[in-house]
Amino acid sequence: MRFILLFASCLLAFISTALSVLPFGLIAFIPIAIGLTLSWVCYKKTLSDGKKLIFIQLIIAVFVCSSCLTLYNTFRPNTIVNADEASEIEKQNDIETLEELENLEIEN
C-alpha cells in the first residue's frame, strides 16, 4: 500500500511540476491537491511503521514548490507589447527592405 501511494505521489509530483511551469493557470492545483493528500497519507503510514521519511518529505517539498510557482505564474501581470510600437518597428523594417531592394542592380 505504501509503495503504491509513494509511486502515485511521485507521478503526481512530476505532473504538477510540469503543469506549474507551463501556462495552465489554476488547473495545476488539481494534481497538487491530490498528490499532497496521497503524500500526507503515505507520510502518516510510514511514520507509524517507523521507516525513513526523507523521500516522502522531498516529494512534499516538490508539491509546495509547485504550488508556489503556480501561484506566482497565475497572479503575475502579463506583459504585452504595445501594438503601436510593434507596427512602427515593422514599418521601419519594411522601408529599409525596400531601400535595399531599390539599390540592387540586376545584371543581364
Summary of the structure (lengths in Angstrom):
residues: 108
radius of gyration: 26.1
end to end distance: 81.8
largest distance: 89.3
contacts: 260
relative contact order: 0.13
helix: 81%
strand: 0%
